[in-house]
Amino acid sequence: MSKVYILGAGASRFAGFPLGADLWPFLEAEEDSNCVQLINDVQTCWPFVKKVHCLLEKHRHPDLEMILTIADLAIVSGGSVGSIDLSEFDIPEAKKAFARLVSSAFVGHAVKLRNKRDAEIQRVMQAWGKLVKEGDTVITFNWDPLHEMALWDASDDKWHYSSGYGFRPRNVEGGQVVPSNVKVLKLHGSANWGLRGRRDHEPPEVDYISHLFPEVGHLPGSSGSSDFGESLILPSYFKAPTEEPVLVEIWKQAASALRSADEVVILGYSLPEADSPTRTLLSVALSGNDKLKNPKLEKPVQVVAGPQHGLGSAHDRWDRFFSALGSREKVCMVHENFEKFVLSRRAKSLAHSQPDRKRQ
């Protein structure tokens, strides 16, 4: 049976990666780094972010999705949005600096996790790496490389960076390709991918290989160009995956996996209102999946989106989404976070695999 996992920011929170509301404090904390480029990027972004944040006067931390939406509107309108005059800023350069900052901060945090080897985080990663089976597909909206690190550690042939992203990286020769039995499709790009520029039609490089995927020798070209963040889809109400040619093919693969899946498990993804391309993808692909309509399958879709429920919660959004598709009865709502779900399902899997000692 083919299973598709859909991951959002809640699936990486246990390892210290931020949810959307905590993204700017996470990035700003990296200003203490010794990396000159990273410090410069914070200093480039901050005046623009601070001005828009002060004008919005709503949130304790900057709402980056709203701020970057205003940035996109300002670019189109020539520097102003209503009464907000942003002509003093080079907004395209501020957005580039923000993408570089995201890429650097997320890779840096992942490398710290590798070096620190926190026992509880490792326990969750190991359980997750074992829970995903050969033939499964992981669709993720996260920039971090956390989940492919877990799959890399789980098995030599479960996932490999040379083939597991849905493309052959530019810095991998044909003879270096190792088949992957699991795909990780990153619909918003990845912090460890390197492109020469936006609208680059060639596949990205995969960078920081020896840092993120240990016991691998250095590959030519893997010098860290991912710090430019060119593959990333930034938070905005004007997300446009079609502007990144490499992502178009990945979205196609994701749609195909969803149409043919026997089971779908949604983990830590809250279905934000701003993610209209994702809503369209899921609506079209899941509506075209006849297997999920099979009356013999009671609940082929599981939504694991935290303990909160009620109006405005992630579970409420998913409830309304599947009700609109006419398939709410096929969905099981699980009020757990990612790590609790993974650890409990892994424990059940191990229990079922053990011989029944009572019968011996």
C-alpha positions, 0 to 999 in steps of 0.5 A: 500500500502506498502512503503519502505523508504531508508535513507542515511546520508543526512536524519540525517544531520538536527539533527547534524549528519555528512555526510561522508566528515564531519565524522572525525571532528564530531568524533574528537570533542568528544575528549572534552568529559569526557569519558576516553574510548572515549578520548583513542579511539581518541588517538589510531586512530589519529596517523594512520589517520594522517599519511595516511591523510598526504600521500594522501595530498588531502583533508582538512579533512581525507577521512575516506573511503579511509583511512579505505580502505588502512587499509583493504589493509594493513591488507591483505598485512601485513602492507604496501600498495605500498610505504605506510608503516604502519607496525608501527601500530596495524591496527586491533586495530585502526579499533576497536578503530574507531568503538568504537569511532563512537558508543560512539559519535553517541549515545552521540549525540543522547542523547544530542538531547533527553535532549536539545529538539531543537524546529526545530529538534523536528518539523522535527522528529515529521513530519517524525514520522507521515509521516511513516505509519503502514506497511512501512519499513525504510531501513537505512545505518545510524548508528545513532538511530535518526529515530527510536527515531522519530517513538518511539515518534510518536505512542505507537504501530508504532515502538518498540525496542523489535521487530522493528529492524527485530530481537529480542534483546538478552536482551529482554525476550519473554514476553517483546516483543511488536509488531511493525507496522513499521520495521527499518532495519539498514544495516550497524549496529547501534550505540546502538546495542551491540554484544559480538564480530564480527561474533557473531551469536546471535542477539545484545542487544539494549542498552541505552534504557532508554536514547533513548526511554524514559518512559521505565524501565531499562532492564537487560544487557542494560549496554552500550556494544554497545560502542564496535561498533562490529555491524558497517560496517565501510566506506571502498571500502571493505564493507562486510556485510556477515562478520556480521551474524546478518546483513545477516538476515537484508539484506534479510529482506530488499531485501524482502521489496524492492521486494514487495514494492508499492512505494520506497522513497529514502531520503538523500542517495547519492549512493556512488560508494564504496557501491557495496553491496548496488548497488547489493541489489537494482539492484536485488531487484528492478528489481524483483519488478513487482509492480514498472513496473505497467503502472498505477503507473506513478512515484512509485520511488522518489529520494530526494537527495538534491538541487544539480544536474548535473554531479557527483551529487547524482541525477546524480548517481541515474539517471544513476543507474535507466537508467541502470535498464531500469526504469528511467521513473518510477523515480521522482527526487525531488531536496529538502533536507530531512527536507524540503521534510518531512515537506512539505509532512506532511503539504499536508497530514494534508491539505488533512485530513482536511474537505473542509471548503469552502463547509460547 
